[in-house]
Amino acid sequence: MATSIHNLIVNGNEVQAERFDFQPANNGVGECHIMIHLTQKSLPAKQQIADAFSAYSLLLATDMAGFTPVFRRIFLSDAANQNEMVNEELSQETTRVATSVVEQPPLNGTKIALWVYFLENVQSKLLPSGLYQVEHGAYTHYWGGSSTCSTGNSEEQTVALLSDYAEELAVNGLSLEDDCIRTWFFVQNVDVNYQGVVDGRNRVFDEHNLTNKTHFITSTGIGGRSADHNELVQLNTYAVGGLQNNQIRFLYAKDYLNSTYEYGVRFERGTLVDYGDRRHIFISGTASIGNKGNVLHIGEIDKQVHRMWQNVEALLNEGDCDFEDVAQMLVYLRDPADFDLVRRMFDERFPNTPKVILLAPVCRPTWLIEMECMAVKSSYNSQFADF
């Protein structure tokens, strides 16, 4: 594993790329996460968007030769005004990839940032359902980008999105309850609409027997919106076909965190997936919460950061990983006034880890910050096929 930061020059402007690489010892499938940041805040939106896509294209053509982009998220400062510019760039691409576009302004003051996940020597294709299928060896991975619904309230839209997703999985011989590893819900006006997402998810989970006696799905529910103001909820997804039950384990860190169903929501704190040659860990959106479900350090951003880190680290440790294994971080702030302090804290502790700090309110107003992450670590288990 290695992390690095590269400064690229595109269209005469500097763009920064933070990079995490993982290469298994057996020379199997390599993985790479890249976070693309603009550095010149004063450029017009069209130029910033062009620079971000140019940097992505440059990486595809040079450093990432032999790798396939399988998922990316495009973070915008103003989706309603920038979405058409993004679509223009997307229309010129020849390499298709599961893509999420969400209004979550990068808090460095620029108008766009990109997170891209690459895999080496895999085959990817778009399915009629809209999911992207990535095949290698014994496993088939399914990534879903921006799924939206423009009618109904947030509960009705959540039910529609999850129900449609379950049907899409079924067409490919998978199920929501057995094969979905990770979801993301971006909620417009999260203070108002989040409860509808919770209620809608609970309804669909009931239908699929996803209960506190079975399991839930690792997830992030956070403020974010699409260009269409009628789309109150946006759904991103990840599922894997070909896993055995004993390849998946859920993480709890019960000394630090409580079970989410105790306060009426249903998601797992973290999910571990073991392959023959590596371990993946997916950590849900995690904030400054205690093991009774209470918000800790109300109004104190620095203390909330430290408690959040403790919680995430405890989940990683339960999966025999630590922050050294983290491939990327997404950090969500409610108040942009906290950005300078939070950036300093993250840069001091995680100077090279790919990360982006975004304006995105958390589902409880008293949570000032939340983060999520993905981790990968070499692991050798002869009973499982390699990744």
Buried (B, 14 or more C-beta within 10 A) or exposed (E): BEBEEEEBEBEEBBBBBBBBBBBBEEEBBBBBBBBBBBBEEEBEBBBBBBBBBBBBBBBBEEBBEEBBBBBBBBBBBEBEEBBEBBEEBBEEBEEEBBBBBBBBBBBBBBBBBBBBBBBBEBEBEEEEBBBBBBBBBBBBBBBBBBBBBEEBEBBBBBBBBBBBBBEBBEEBEBEBBBBBBBBBBBBBEBBEBBBBBBBBBBBBBEEBEBBEEEBBBBBBBBBBBBBBEEBBBBBBBBBBBBBEEEBBBBBBBEEBBBBBBEEEBBBBBBBBBBBBBBBBBBBBBBBBBBBEBEBBBEEEBBBBBBBBBBBBBBBBEBBEBEBEBBBBBBBBBBEEEBBEEBBEBBEEEBEEBBBBBBBBBBBBEBBBBBBBBBBBBBBBBEEBBBB
